[in-house]
Amino acid sequence: MYNKRFIIPGLVIFVLFVTFPLWFNAFSTASPVPKPELPPGGEKECVAPASEMRDRHMVLLNEWRDGVLRDGERDVITVGGKQYRKGLQMACMQCHTSKEKFCDTCHDYTSVKPFCWDCHLTPEEAALKKETH
């Protein structure tokens, strides 16, 4: 075989390079998945089951945003006898009052920077704004 002294080490290096992520992940430890602080009273009923909200909350919020802003659909959502208007501040932040303890725990863990807060105020910011006016 021609150039055997180059081909075999080259194949070994290629296999090591391709399988490096597998070896690296097998011997490294990841930080534990965060547990966001739930509203007072534990697992209350939300606008959707917790597993669905965990996986699809961003889709739901985008659908609400598009419906309200573009189509004028300001429907009221009734959950457990309580009514909520569509919206991050009018529905979600009524129960999940701390952005830092609820939203930021998972978003920081996954390195996601949502643009919701470019326009929306957290409940603490809204309260401060009311006090100053």
C-alpha positions in Angstrom: 0.0 0.0 0.0 1.4 3.4 -0.9 1.9 6.1 1.7 0.9 3.8 4.6 2.8 5.8 7.1 0.5 8.9 6.3 -2.8 7.2 5.7 -3.1 5.2 8.9 -2.2 8.1 11.3 -4.5 10.3 9.2 -7.4 7.9 9.7 -6.7 7.7 13.4 -6.7 11.5 13.7 -9.9 11.7 11.7 -11.7 9.2 13.9 -10.5 10.9 17.0 -11.6 14.3 15.7 -15.1 13.1 14.6 -15.8 11.2 17.8 -14.4 14.0 20.1 -17.9 15.4 21.0 -18.9 11.9 22.2 -15.8 11.5 24.4 -16.0 15.0 25.7 -19.7 14.7 26.8 -19.1 11.3 28.3 -16.5 12.6 30.7 -17.8 16.1 31.4 -20.5 17.0 33.9 -23.3 19.4 32.9 -25.0 21.7 35.4 -28.4 20.5 36.6 -31.5 21.8 34.8 -32.9 24.7 36.8 -36.2 24.6 38.6 -38.0 27.9 38.2 -39.8 29.3 41.2 -43.5 28.5 40.8 -46.3 30.9 41.9 -47.4 30.8 45.5 -49.5 27.8 46.1 -47.5 25.4 44.0 -48.6 24.0 40.6 -51.6 26.1 39.8 -53.6 25.6 36.6 -52.0 27.6 33.8 -53.4 28.5 30.3 -52.0 25.1 29.2 -50.5 22.0 30.9 -47.0 22.6 32.4 -45.3 20.2 29.9 -46.8 22.1 27.0 -45.9 25.5 28.4 -42.3 24.3 29.0 -42.0 23.2 25.3 -44.2 25.8 23.5 -44.6 28.9 25.6 -42.7 31.0 23.1 -45.0 29.8 20.3 -48.1 30.6 22.4 -46.8 34.1 23.2 -46.0 34.8 19.5 -49.5 33.7 18.5 -51.0 35.9 21.1 -48.9 38.8 20.0 -49.7 38.4 16.4 -53.4 37.9 17.1 -53.7 41.0 19.4 -51.5 43.4 17.5 -52.2 42.4 13.9 -55.7 41.1 14.0 -57.2 42.9 17.1 -58.1 39.5 18.8 -58.3 40.6 22.4 -60.0 37.4 23.6 -60.3 36.6 27.2 -59.0 33.2 28.4 -60.8 31.5 31.3 -58.7 29.1 33.4 -60.1 27.6 36.6 -62.9 30.2 36.7 -60.4 33.1 36.5 -60.3 35.3 33.4 -57.1 36.5 31.7 -56.6 38.8 28.8 -54.1 37.6 26.2 -50.7 38.9 26.9 -47.5 38.5 28.7 -48.2 41.1 31.4 -52.0 40.5 31.6 -51.9 36.7 31.8 -48.5 35.2 32.5 -47.1 37.9 34.9 -50.2 37.8 37.0 -49.0 34.6 38.5 -45.4 34.4 37.6 -44.5 37.8 39.2 -40.7 37.5 39.3 -39.0 37.6 35.9 -35.7 36.9 37.6 -36.9 33.8 39.6 -39.1 32.4 36.9 -38.2 33.4 33.3 -34.5 34.2 33.7 -33.6 30.8 35.4 -34.3 28.8 32.3 -33.4 31.5 29.7 -30.0 32.0 31.4 -29.4 28.2 31.5 -30.2 27.8 27.8 -28.4 31.1 26.8 -31.6 32.5 25.3 -32.1 36.2 25.1 -35.9 36.8 24.5 -36.9 40.2 23.1 -40.1 40.3 25.2 -38.6 42.7 27.7 -37.6 45.2 25.0 -41.2 46.4 25.2 -42.8 44.8 28.3 -42.2 45.8 31.9 -41.7 43.3 34.7 -44.3 43.7 37.5 -41.6 45.4 39.7 -40.8 47.9 36.9 -44.5 48.5 36.3 -45.0 49.2 40.1 -42.1 51.7 40.1 -43.4 53.4 37.0 -46.9 53.8 38.7 -45.2 55.3 41.8 -43.3 57.9 39.9 -46.3 59.1 38.0 
